[in-house]
Amino acid sequence: MPRRIIYRRYGEPSVLAVETFSNAAPTAHQLTIDVAFSGINFGDCIARRGFYSSAPKPPGCVGFEVSGTVSAVGSSVTTFKVGDRVLAVTRFGGYSSEVVVDAAYVSPIPNNMSFEDAAAIPAVYLTAWHSLYEIARARKGESILIQAVAGGVGIAALQLAKSLGLTTYGTASSDEKLEVAKSFGLDHGINYARDEFKSKVLDLTQNDGVDIVLDSLGGEGFKKGYECLARGGKIITIGAAQVAPAHRNLRGFATAAKEMVLGGIYQPLKLIQDNRTVSGVQILYWWDKTEHLSRGMREILALYKRGIVRPVIDSIFTFDDVQAAHARLESRVTKGKLLLRP
């Protein structure tokens, strides 16, 4: 029987457990995938803690992306057949050895792409692509500050930014992480554990600031990122690592509340006076825009074929070690993407 990972209550990584289940047969427009790898994202951890409003309530199964082989197709599916190598985006439920998804959310894996790379691409590269191409409308010669540049989305954004001809600034918690990012062309690395990143960015830009900030911090980090913007600059927030409570207790909620206050208030008059733009991206809420999603995936896969998109895999865990996988991601020592193998 297929297996999946669930949480029966919110809490620490220890709430994650493996269970067997009976999957439904695909309907006319669906197909079944025998999963090779599932991607792990920080949003999975937020859902497990109980702070992701769209996530399934306990007992719930998270996971936004998988790679694998088609094992069954619905009667109306003509674009895929049994045996095809594919990747897919899932609206949760990706931590499974078998998934049933609508064919519109599935893409063929290029011949030169591994199952590991395929599972590492959808969530982070679609987030980076939508942020840089659709929201920022980034142009050659502009500059970008990427927070957590050595993480999954950070590396994806860095690769896309370099391909667009942007000058890149990035933050990370260690010199080791920055060296990883520099191997992908990072122009200016800032160790935020040692240096105050706002002062460093303004110093490096002669107080001009940067054109784009890709924020994954929220809280005080977001406010400082906003203050790094040049006139006409855009800050795009894709997460709130500093704001989401690490624990479901009074201390965790108090820390989150403090960070929300430190993040600042951005009224229309302030934005007008500053000539800056504030945007937010949660790629999960674009899952129903299949045409947009498919276009983004086609462009990303084309960039992969050209050697521009190159996923970095930090670690691969089995389903039985999923608790350790979440603990590693939350420790913020990762360099690249974490994957699960059924």
NUKEGU-654719 format. One record per residue (C-alpha): residue in one letter; x negated, y negated, z. Coordinates in nm, 3 decimals, padded with zeros to 5 digits, m for minus. Each point is the difference from the previous one (the first is absolute). Layout:
SITE|A|X|Y|Z
...
end
This chain:
SITE|M|00.000|00.000|00.000
SITE|P|m00.115|m00.359|m00.057
SITE|R|m00.146|m00.191|00.292
SITE|R|00.022|m00.364|00.101
SITE|I|m00.117|m00.227|00.279
SITE|I|00.260|m00.164|00.221
SITE|Y|00.028|m00.207|00.315
SITE|R|00.287|00.083|00.235
SITE|R|m00.061|m00.311|00.207
SITE|Y|m00.202|m00.319|m00.037
SITE|G|m00.343|m00.033|00.152
SITE|E|m00.367|00.092|m00.027
SITE|P|m00.141|00.228|m00.274
SITE|S|00.076|00.295|00.228
SITE|V|00.371|m00.027|m00.089
SITE|L|m00.077|00.127|m00.353
SITE|A|00.073|00.368|m00.056
SITE|V|00.022|00.246|m00.290
SITE|E|00.324|00.185|m00.078
SITE|T|00.135|00.218|m00.279
SITE|F|00.312|m00.106|m00.187
SITE|S|00.226|00.092|m00.291
SITE|N|m00.022|m00.243|m00.289
SITE|A|00.292|m00.075|m00.229
SITE|A|m00.016|00.089|m00.369
SITE|P|m00.060|m00.296|m00.232
SITE|T|00.308|m00.169|m00.144
SITE|A|00.028|m00.084|m00.370
SITE|H|m00.241|m00.297|00.010
SITE|Q|m00.239|00.136|00.262
SITE|L|m00.298|00.231|00.010
SITE|T|m00.179|00.200|00.268
SITE|I|m00.372|m00.044|00.067
SITE|D|m00.226|00.248|00.177
SITE|V|m00.211|m00.251|00.189
SITE|A|m00.379|00.012|m00.021
SITE|F|m00.064|m00.311|00.209
SITE|S|00.204|m00.265|00.182
SITE|G|m00.128|m00.352|00.056
SITE|I|m00.021|m00.147|00.351
SITE|N|00.073|m00.370|00.051
SITE|F|00.006|m00.231|00.300
SITE|G|00.375|m00.038|m00.053
SITE|D|00.033|00.367|00.095
SITE|C|m00.150|m00.081|00.339
SITE|I|00.235|m00.296|00.047
SITE|A|00.295|00.228|m00.082
SITE|R|m00.122|00.263|00.245
SITE|R|m00.016|m00.266|00.273
SITE|G|00.360|m00.100|m00.080
SITE|F|m00.063|m00.347|m00.140
SITE|Y|00.079|00.057|m00.370
SITE|S|00.364|m00.091|m00.051
SITE|S|00.040|00.194|m00.326
SITE|A|m00.162|00.320|00.123
SITE|P|00.213|00.304|00.081
SITE|K|00.108|00.033|00.359
SITE|P|m00.124|00.303|00.197
SITE|P|m00.024|00.269|m00.112
SITE|G|m00.174|m00.174|m00.287
SITE|C|m00.258|00.075|m00.268
SITE|V|m00.215|m00.282|m00.138
SITE|G|m00.229|m00.027|m00.301
SITE|F|00.018|m00.225|m00.308
SITE|E|m00.196|00.196|m00.261
SITE|V|m00.103|00.346|m00.115
SITE|S|m00.187|00.179|m00.275
SITE|G|00.063|00.353|m00.116
SITE|T|00.151|00.232|m00.260
SITE|V|00.356|00.006|m00.131
SITE|S|00.170|00.324|00.106
SITE|A|00.359|m00.068|m00.110
SITE|V|00.186|m00.256|m00.213
SITE|G|00.359|m00.114|m00.015
SITE|S|00.216|00.056|m00.307
SITE|S|m00.033|m00.360|m00.125
SITE|V|m00.378|m00.034|00.050
SITE|T|m00.179|m00.006|m00.335
SITE|T|m00.322|m00.185|00.086
SITE|F|m00.148|00.271|00.223
SITE|K|m00.019|00.379|00.002
SITE|V|m00.098|00.267|00.248
SITE|G|m00.377|00.006|00.042
SITE|D|m00.060|m00.370|m00.068
SITE|R|m00.251|m00.179|00.224
SITE|V|00.170|m00.309|00.145
SITE|L|m00.004|m00.268|00.266
SITE|A|00.312|m00.147|00.154
SITE|V|00.115|m00.274|00.234
SITE|T|00.241|00.102|00.270
SITE|R|00.224|m00.206|00.224
SITE|F|m00.129|00.186|00.305
SITE|G|m00.009|00.380|00.012
SITE|G|m00.343|00.027|m00.163
SITE|Y|m00.156|00.194|00.288
SITE|S|00.138|00.323|m00.149
SITE|S|m00.142|00.297|m00.186
SITE|E|00.292|m00.031|m00.243
SITE|V|00.195|m00.312|m00.100
SITE|V|00.302|m00.061|m00.220
SITE|V|m00.006|m00.341|m00.169
SITE|D|00.172|m00.185|m00.281
SITE|A|m00.200|00.033|m00.323
SITE|A|m00.012|m00.381|m00.026
SITE|Y|m00.243|m00.005|00.294
SITE|V|m00.242|00.250|m00.155
SITE|S|m00.304|m00.065|m00.221
SITE|P|m00.223|00.246|m00.184
SITE|I|m00.353|00.030|00.135
SITE|P|m00.268|m00.083|m00.262
SITE|N|m00.222|00.290|m00.099
SITE|N|m00.307|m00.154|00.166
SITE|M|00.178|m00.067|00.333
SITE|S|m00.016|00.233|00.299
SITE|F|00.296|00.077|00.224
SITE|E|m00.186|m00.180|00.279
SITE|D|m00.033|m00.324|m00.198
SITE|A|00.361|00.028|m00.117
SITE|A|00.133|00.014|00.357
SITE|A|m00.221|m00.292|00.102
SITE|I|00.132|m00.237|m00.267
SITE|P|00.374|m00.080|00.017
SITE|A|00.065|m00.194|00.321
SITE|V|m00.324|m00.195|00.030
SITE|Y|m00.058|m00.077|m00.368
SITE|L|00.362|m00.093|m00.067
SITE|T|m00.013|m00.233|00.301
SITE|A|m00.324|m00.160|m00.124
SITE|W|00.122|m00.017|m00.360
SITE|H|00.333|m00.162|00.090
SITE|S|m00.173|m00.248|00.234
SITE|L|m00.271|m00.112|m00.242
SITE|Y|00.175|00.032|m00.335
SITE|E|00.361|m00.082|00.078
SITE|I|m00.012|m00.226|00.308
SITE|A|m00.337|m00.177|m00.010
SITE|R|m00.021|00.001|m00.382
SITE|A|m00.376|00.010|00.054
SITE|R|m00.216|m00.149|m00.274
SITE|K|m00.368|00.028|m00.088
SITE|G|m00.211|m00.245|00.199
SITE|E|00.224|m00.005|00.307
SITE|S|m00.104|00.127|00.343
SITE|I|00.160|00.243|00.244
SITE|L|m00.044|00.092|00.365
SITE|I|00.094|00.364|00.066
SITE|Q|00.056|00.093|00.363
SITE|A|m00.104|00.356|00.098
SITE|V|m00.184|00.024|m00.330
SITE|A|m00.129|00.353|00.069
SITE|G|00.345|00.149|00.059
SITE|G|00.221|00.167|m00.258
SITE|V|00.179|m00.312|m00.126
SITE|G|m00.314|m00.208|00.054
SITE|I|m00.213|00.207|m00.237
SITE|A|00.284|00.019|m00.252
SITE|A|00.040|m00.379|00.007
SITE|L|m00.376|m00.049|m00.026
SITE|Q|m00.027|00.217|m00.311
SITE|L|00.292|m00.180|m00.167
SITE|A|m00.135|m00.342|00.102
SITE|K|m00.340|00.071|m00.150
SITE|S|00.160|00.119|m00.323
SITE|L|00.188|m00.331|m00.018
SITE|G|m00.317|m00.202|00.046
SITE|L|00.065|m00.132|00.351
SITE|T|m00.262|m00.101|00.255
SITE|T|00.060|00.231|00.293
SITE|Y|m00.026|m00.052|00.375
SITE|G|00.083|00.284|00.237
SITE|T|00.018|00.072|00.371
SITE|A|m00.072|00.325|00.183
SITE|S|m00.085|00.106|00.353
SITE|S|m00.350|00.129|m00.076
SITE|D|m00.295|m00.051|m00.231
SITE|E|00.035|00.363|m00.107
SITE|K|00.351|m00.066|m00.130
SITE|L|m00.119|m00.312|m00.179
SITE|E|m00.273|00.200|m00.174
SITE|V|00.270|00.230|m00.139
SITE|A|00.189|m00.302|m00.133
SITE|K|m00.318|m00.152|m00.146
SITE|S|m00.050|00.319|m00.200
SITE|F|00.322|m00.100|m00.180
SITE|G|m00.118|m00.353|m00.066
SITE|L|00.100|m00.196|00.312
SITE|D|m00.172|m00.338|m00.032
SITE|H|00.018|m00.120|00.361
SITE|G|00.052|00.232|00.296
SITE|I|00.094|m00.122|00.348
SITE|N|m00.030|00.217|00.311
SITE|Y|00.289|m00.136|00.206
SITE|A|m00.124|00.184|00.308
SITE|R|m00.306|m00.224|m00.008
SITE|D|00.100|m00.314|m00.192
SITE|E|00.314|m00.214|00.012
SITE|F|00.133|00.060|m00.351
SITE|K|00.178|m00.334|m00.049
SITE|S|m00.314|m00.201|00.072
SITE|K|m00.205|00.233|m00.219
SITE|V|00.237|m00.029|m00.298
SITE|L|00.017|m00.378|00.024
SITE|D|m00.378|m00.019|00.030
SITE|L|m00.052|00.226|m00.304
SITE|T|00.245|m00.206|m00.207
SITE|Q|m00.131|m00.342|00.115
SITE|N|00.335|m00.053|00.176
SITE|D|00.193|00.040|m00.327
SITE|G|00.160|00.327|00.109
SITE|V|00.113|00.290|m00.219
SITE|D|00.281|00.022|m00.255
SITE|I|00.152|00.324|00.130
SITE|V|00.008|00.177|00.336
SITE|L|00.118|00.360|00.023
SITE|D|00.101|00.039|00.363
SITE|S|00.062|00.328|00.180
SITE|L|m00.041|m00.134|00.353
SITE|G|00.293|m00.224|00.086
SITE|G|m00.017|m00.198|00.323
SITE|E|m00.296|m00.226|00.062
SITE|G|m00.186|00.160|m00.292
SITE|F|00.276|m00.114|m00.235
SITE|K|m00.018|m00.357|00.131
SITE|K|m00.376|m00.014|m00.047
SITE|G|00.040|00.147|m00.348
SITE|Y|00.251|m00.271|m00.086
SITE|E|m00.250|m00.259|00.115
SITE|C|m00.259|00.150|m00.237
SITE|L|00.213|m00.092|m00.301
SITE|A|m00.098|m00.264|m00.253
SITE|R|00.254|m00.253|m00.121
SITE|G|00.252|00.195|m00.206
SITE|G|m00.110|00.325|00.162
SITE|K|00.217|00.305|00.064
SITE|I|00.000|00.234|00.297
SITE|I|00.165|00.339|m00.051
SITE|T|00.065|00.210|00.308
SITE|I|00.027|00.374|m00.049
SITE|G|m00.006|00.113|00.363
SITE|A|m00.017|m00.104|00.362
SITE|A|m00.260|00.217|00.169
SITE|Q|m00.056|m00.258|00.273
SITE|V|00.371|m00.040|00.070
SITE|A|00.136|00.356|m00.002
SITE|P|m00.006|00.131|00.360
SITE|A|m00.263|00.269|00.044
SITE|H|00.202|00.160|00.279
SITE|R|00.366|00.010|00.096
SITE|N|m00.051|m00.163|00.340
SITE|L|00.015|m00.344|00.158
SITE|R|m00.363|m00.077|m00.075
SITE|G|00.039|00.095|m00.364
SITE|F|00.309|m00.218|m00.043
SITE|A|m00.165|m00.292|00.183
SITE|T|m00.306|00.015|m00.226
SITE|A|00.222|00.011|m00.309
SITE|A|00.203|m00.300|00.121
SITE|K|m00.318|m00.199|00.063
SITE|E|m00.130|00.073|m00.349
SITE|M|00.332|m00.105|m00.155
SITE|V|m00.027|m00.336|00.176
SITE|L|m00.364|m00.041|m00.103
SITE|G|00.099|00.072|m00.360
SITE|G|00.164|m00.344|m00.026
SITE|I|00.317|m00.140|m00.154
SITE|Y|00.013|m00.099|m00.367
SITE|Q|00.283|m00.247|m00.061
SITE|P|00.071|m00.135|m00.351
SITE|L|m00.142|m00.345|00.083
SITE|K|m00.330|00.152|00.114
SITE|L|m00.027|00.207|m00.319
SITE|I|00.071|m00.311|m00.209
SITE|Q|m00.262|m00.203|00.183
SITE|D|m00.259|00.280|m00.019
SITE|N|00.080|00.092|m00.363
SITE|R|m00.026|00.368|00.088
SITE|T|00.212|00.307|m00.065
SITE|V|00.094|00.274|00.247
SITE|S|00.122|00.335|m00.139
SITE|G|00.060|00.349|00.130
SITE|V|m00.023|00.339|m00.171
SITE|Q|00.140|00.334|00.119
SITE|I|m00.029|00.227|m00.301
SITE|L|00.246|00.250|00.151
SITE|Y|00.280|m00.246|m00.071
SITE|W|m00.092|00.007|m00.371
SITE|W|00.052|00.376|m00.020
SITE|D|00.347|m00.051|m00.155
SITE|K|m00.144|m00.228|m00.272
SITE|T|m00.115|00.296|m00.203
SITE|E|m00.085|m00.196|m00.315
SITE|H|m00.226|m00.236|00.194
SITE|L|m00.154|00.287|00.194
SITE|S|m00.063|00.204|m00.315
SITE|R|m00.162|m00.295|m00.177
SITE|G|m00.232|m00.055|00.295
SITE|M|m00.094|00.367|00.012
SITE|R|m00.069|00.009|m00.375
SITE|E|m00.233|m00.298|00.032
SITE|I|m00.177|00.149|00.302
SITE|L|m00.051|00.336|m00.173
SITE|A|m00.135|m00.180|m00.307
SITE|L|m00.250|m00.178|00.227
SITE|Y|m00.094|00.338|00.147
SITE|K|m00.081|00.131|m00.347
SITE|R|m00.226|m00.302|m00.050
SITE|G|m00.182|00.068|00.327
SITE|I|00.130|m00.315|00.172
SITE|V|00.233|00.176|00.245
SITE|R|m00.211|00.237|00.211
SITE|P|00.171|00.122|00.319
SITE|V|m00.219|00.048|00.304
SITE|I|00.091|00.300|00.215
SITE|D|m00.106|m00.038|00.363
SITE|S|00.121|00.336|00.129
SITE|I|00.230|00.291|m00.081
SITE|F|00.198|00.169|00.279
SITE|T|00.219|00.309|m00.001
SITE|F|00.361|m00.020|00.116
SITE|D|m00.106|00.168|00.325
SITE|D|m00.244|m00.286|00.065
SITE|V|00.242|m00.285|m00.075
SITE|Q|m00.024|m00.131|00.356
SITE|A|m00.374|m00.051|m00.045
SITE|A|00.064|m00.167|m00.335
SITE|H|00.231|m00.262|00.153
SITE|A|m00.240|m00.053|00.288
SITE|R|m00.285|m00.062|m00.244
SITE|L|00.203|m00.250|m00.202
SITE|E|00.102|m00.189|00.311
SITE|S|m00.360|m00.009|00.126
SITE|R|m00.082|m00.234|m00.293
SITE|V|m00.322|00.182|m00.083
SITE|T|00.122|00.121|m00.338
SITE|K|m00.163|m00.094|m00.327
SITE|G|00.255|00.064|m00.273
SITE|K|00.296|00.235|m00.010
SITE|L|00.108|00.290|00.219
SITE|L|00.175|00.301|m00.153
SITE|L|00.195|00.302|00.125
SITE|R|m00.026|00.348|m00.149
SITE|P|00.289|00.242|00.070
end
